[in-house]
Amino acid sequence: MSSTQYRIGWIGTGVMGVSMCGHVMARVASVTVHNRTRDKARPLLDRGAVWADTPKQVAEASDVVFTMVGFPRDVREVYMGENGVLKGARPGTILVDMTTTEPALAREIDTAARAKGLHAVDAPVSGGDVGAREARLSIMVGGEAEIVERIRPLLETMGKTIVHQGPAGAGQHAKMCNQIQIAGTMVGMCESLIYARKAGLDVETMLTSISGGAAGCWSLDNLAPRICKRNFDPGFFVDHFVKDMGIALEEAKRMNLPLPGLALAHQLYVTVQALGYGRKGTHALMLAIEHIAAMSDQA
């Protein structure tokens, strides 16, 4: 069966999921969607997607089911709950979890899927709301190579960099590497901006210089301008980033691996949550750095 002929199910139509599903809809004829809040799926329903009341109903109507939800507990409920995907999927169905979650949970879903004659793939993404809207996400994939190749045309509707990392759980481990890297970069970026302000520089002029040199990175290009405009709307929630860093720290603990930079970034982001900004974007770290530096009134 060609990927264009697959009946697609999509669960999770939040900040990123709604755009990602929209790109898939442009390629396939049949899409069934579910979200805890139906209104967030409205843009897809208006384009012709079919609503399902439960994840089980999505699976019953689909050959490939994508999930893009929030936390590991949400993933577990969507797949293994009373009305979960595993209750409704027929043998041969491909299950693709694009949520960033625990590698062990990805392996658990894979084992449960195999027992029912299903195929499971973990495919977390990086690129935020911009990457989702512009279909240029980086997708880190774990699972059977043959199954990954079968769904690659669908993944290519959402991303520009699709790399098979290895067996079940490998995609999630690769995403942890991504989050570790971003955590340190975000701290450096926010400290750079607040230093510039304290030194009396024009921040945007300073950014013109450093973004073209060795300091250049995605965060400087995409998030520093939002900070300058005091726009902390979420491309990726602080709450979700704290979750991701917590998973990475737990995995590091299991491997007896010290990650002091990540531990510091995690604590700074917990401060962002304590200040009430958990539903802001990850660049709201600036608000915590300003608070610590007693520079909030200079925003």
Secondary structure, DSSP 8 states (H G I E B T S, - for coil): --GGG-EEEEE--STTHHHHHHHHHTT-SEEEEE-SSGGGGHHHHHTT-EE-SSHHHHHHT-SEEEE--SSHHHHHHHHHSTT-HHHH--TT-EEEE-S---HHHHHHHHHHHHHTT-EEEE--EESHHHHHHTT-EEEEEES-HHHHHHHHHHHTTTEEEEEEEESTTHHHHHHHHHHHHHHHHHHHHHHHHHHHHHTT--HHHHHHHHTTSTT--HHHHHTHHHHHTT----SSBHHHHHHHHHHHHHHHHHTT---HHHHHHHHHHHHHHHTT-TTSBGGGHHHHHHHHTT-GGG-
